[in-house]
Amino acid sequence: MAGIAIIGYGYWGPNLVRNFSTTAGAEVKWVVDMRPERLEIIKKQYPNIRVTANYDEALNDPAVTAVIVATPVQHHYPLAKKALEHGKHVLIEKPMTQSSAEAEELIAMSKAKGLVLMVDHTFLYTGAVRKMKDLIDSGEIGEIQYFDSTRINLGLFQPDINVLWDLAPHDISILFYLVPGKPVSVSATGISHTPNGLENVAYLTVNYDAQHMAHFSCSWSSPVKIRKMLIGGTKKMIVFDDVEPSEKVKIYDTGYSVKSDEEKRKLLIDYRVGDIYVPKLEQREALAGMAADFISAIEKGTTPVSDWNVGLEVVKVLEAAQESIKSKGKEIAIKF
């Protein structure tokens, strides 16, 4: 039985407590938060879970074997490092850290101590994303040509990170999960409409050596909430709309072929519009799947779907994107 200490009981903390409390092989022992009013909520809802504002109190409990860090990103590295130093397995909320250097240090520590280090990119456990992976891996979509993601809404403006660091990790992690190969560079632009200088609207392009690319639009300043992803293949195309209550994934038997007319020096485009179908999706809550994956990694030594490697790759893209924004859209190379 893995004894769990959850650090941070803000927006995501209640979801973590709820799911880990019902995950086989896990028992939530502690919740740590600096705000007394948040701890009072835990006392009422889960009287068997101990609460504290003192992180060391939870770390020094021998019944705690794993720590979940669900705090603002600037606290991820120091809290995770301290947990690893105490011999605890660690799960960190996205994004993993504020820099690739911090992420790499945590990875080296976890390897040296033989501890699980995992990042909660929850979307990788959704029925929609898993179905899309099956479709792509089976070859039904054909060769991927483009990946286009829009994640926009009105708020919540974050006080410590820009909109890319807040929203893009979801879709960047999905990109790496679905599309083979590694990107070679990124370019990004953004603008801030607040005194703190943090971009609230941003656009990111991820470039590959292969014949495909990815683009991400993120905003906290949209009058509507959109969570939509378009994936184009040489055979078929996918639309993933996470705002849709039921028909989240649609497969379009749509495409085109290109021929050259050498005599007229023209490109001849032949368009094909076929059927649309909606596949059945797994209905299990994504966070429950993530929790089970973390416990399996601890108990059985399995490699998590959302392991530290995914976390590091996402941070490297965000880091390069931030450099590009500050350089007015300059293309920045990435090394994995």
N, C-alpha and C positions, 0 to 999 in steps of 0.2 A: 504494500500500500504506500503510494507516494504521498507524503505530507506536503501540502501546498501552502505557501505564503504569497498573497497577492498584494503588491505594493501599488497603491493608488486606487481610490474608489470614486472616480469622477464619472465621466460619460461612459466609458467602456468597462470599468470595474464591475458593475452589477451584472453585466452579461457574462463576464469571466467567472464570477462566483457562482452564478446560476448553473452554468454548464459544467464546471469542474465538480460541483457538488453532486452531480448526477452521472459523472463519468466513472466507469468501472476501473478500479485500481487507484483512484485518487480520493483524497480527503482534504478539504480546505481547513487548515489549522488556524491561520492568522489572516487578518486584513490590516494593512498598515496605511494610515492616512494622517496628515497633519491637521485635518479639520475635525474638531469634535462632533460637529453636527452630522458629518458623514459616518462617523463611527457609531453614532447613536442609531442610525438607520440599520446598520448591520446587526446591532444588538437586538433590535426588535424583530428583524426578519430571520436572522440565523443565530439564535441564542447559544448554539454550541460552538460557534466560531469565536476565537479570541481576537480582541482588537487592541491596537496600540498606536501611538504616534512615534514610537521609538523603533526604528528599523533594526537596531542591534538586538532588541529583545526577541524579535522573530527569528533573526539569523542564528542566534545562540541556542535556539530550541533544537535539541537533537532529533525531535520528531519531524522537523522540516527538512525535506530532501530536495525540494525544488522551489524556485522563486519565480514569480511572474511580475515583470516590470510593466506597469500600465500607467505611466506618468508622462508629463510633457517630455519631448525628445531630449532636451538639454540634460535631463537627469538619467537617461538610459545608460550611458557609459559608466558613470561612477557607481550607480546602484548595481548594475550587472557585474561589474568588476569585483565589487565587494562580495557579492553572492558567490562568484566563482572562487574567490580567495577562501571562502568558508566551506568550499566543497559542495556547493549546491548546483543542481542542474538549473538552467535559466531559459525562460521564454520571454522575449522582448516584443512589445508592441511595435508596429511599423511607424516611421522608418527606424531601422535598427539603431543607428547612431547619427551624430551630427557630421561625422567625417569617415572616410574609408580607413584612415589611420586608426581611429578608435575601434572600428569594427574589426580590423585585422588583429589588433591587440587582444580583443576579447576572444577571437577565434583561436589564436595561438594559445591562450590560457586554457580554453576548454579542451583543446587537443592534448595539451601537456598533462592535464588532470583527468582525462578520460571522462569528461562531463558533457551532457547534452546541451547544445546551444542552438536555439530555434527562434525564428521570427514569425510573429502572427500576421501573415498575409492571408487573411481569412477568405478572400475571394477564391483562392486556389482550391477550396473545399466546397464550393457551391456546386449544385447540380448542373447549373448552366455552364460554368467554365469546364467542368469535367466532361460534359457532353461535347462541347466544342473541341476539346482535346481529342476525344475519341474520333470525331469526324475528320479532324486534320490528320491524325496519325494513321487513319485507315486509308487515306488518299482520296477520300470522297470529294474534298474541296479542291484537290489539285495542288499545284505549287502556289505558295502564298505570294501575292503581289503587293498588297498593302494592308496596313493595320491602322485604323483611324478611330481615335477615342475622344469623346466629349464628356467631361464631368464638370458641370457648372450648377450653381445655385446662388441664392442670396444669403451670404454668411456661411458659416460662422467665421468672422475674421479672427485669425490667431495672433497672439501677441508676440510670439517668439520665432515663427517660421513663416515663409511665404506660401502662396497657394500651391506651388508645385510640390513642395515638401509635404504639404497637408493632403492633397488630393491625388496627385499623380502616382504615389507608391502603389495604390490599388491596381491601376491599369498597367504600370510598368511590370509589376510582378506577373500579371496575366500574360503580357507579351512574352516574357522569358519562358513561361510555362507552356505556351502554345506554339511558339514559333522557333524552329531550330536555328542554331547559329548564334553568334555574338555580334553585337553592333560594334562599329569601329569609331564612330564619332557622334556628337550631338551638336545641335545649334538651338538656341532658345532666345526668346524675347519676352519682355514683361513690363508691366507698369504698376506703379504704386499710387493710390489716391488717398493715402493716409500719411500722417506726419512721421510714422516710424520707418518709412521707406521700404516696407515689406510689400512685394508685388502681390496684388490681389487679382490680377488678370495676367495669364502667361500662356505661351505657346511653345511647345517642345517638339523638335523633329529628331528622330533617332535613325541614323544611317547605317546600312549594312553593305558589305561587299557584294552580296547577292542581289538579285533583281527584285528587291522589295525594300520598303521603308516603313516607318511608323510615325504617326503624328498624334500629339496630345493637346487638347484644349482644356484649360482649367480656369475657373473663375469663381470668386465669391461675390460677384457683382451682377449676376444674371437675374432677370425678373422671373425666370422659370427654372425648375429643377430638371436637368437632363442628365441621364446616365446611359449613354448609348455608345456602342462599339460596332464598327463595320470592319469585316475581314474579307478581303477579296482574294479569290483563288482563280486558277486558270480553268477550273471546271464549274465551281459553284461559289456562292457568296453567302456570308453569315451576317445577320443583324442580331445583336444582343442588346436588348433594352431592359435594364434592370429596374426601371420604374414600372414596367408592365406587371400587373399582379399575377398573371398566369402564363401567358405566351411570351416568355422572356427571350427565347431563341427561335429564330426563323431562318430556314435554309432556302435560298433563292437559286433555282436551277437557271441561272442567268449568266451570260458572259458575252464574249466577242472573240472574233478571230481576225487576224490582220494578214493581208496579202499585198504584194507590191506589183504595180503595173509599171514595168520598166519603160515601156514605150511612152506612156503618158506621164511618167515620173510622178505617180500618185500612190498614196496608200489606200487600199480598199478595205474598209471595215465592214465585217459581217456580224451583225448583232443577233443574239439569241435570247429570247425571253420565254422561260418555261414555267413549271409549277413552283409553288411555294408550299413548304410543309413545316409543321411545328412538331419537333420531337418531344417525346415524354422525358421529363427531367426527374432526377432523384430528389425526393422531398425532405431529406434529412437536413436539420439546421447545420449550416456551415461551421459555426463555432463549436458545435458538438464534435464534428469530424476533426477539427483542429485539436481539440482537447484530447481526444482519443489517440491522435497521432503523436502528441507529445508524451503521453503516458507509455505508449508502445515503444517509443525511442528510449525511454528510461528503463523499462522493464525488459525489453527484448533486444535492444541494440539496433533497432531498425532505423533507416535513414528517413527523416521526416520529409514530406512533400515540400514544405516551406522551411528548408534548413537554413543554416547560416550563410551558405553560398548564395541563395536567393537574396537574403538580406543585404549582403555585401554588394552584389551586382546592382541592386536598386539604389543603394547609397552612392555608388560610383557614378551612375547616370545623373542623379540629382546634384551631386557635387560638380560634375562637368557642366550641367545645365546652368547652375548658379554662376559659374565662371563665364559662361557664354552670355548670360544676361548682362553681367557687369561689363562685358566687352562688346555690348551692342550687337549681339547675335553672331559673333565670331564662331566658326566651327571649331569644336574642341575634341581632340582625339581621346579615346578611352582605351585603357589596357586592362584586360581581365587576366 
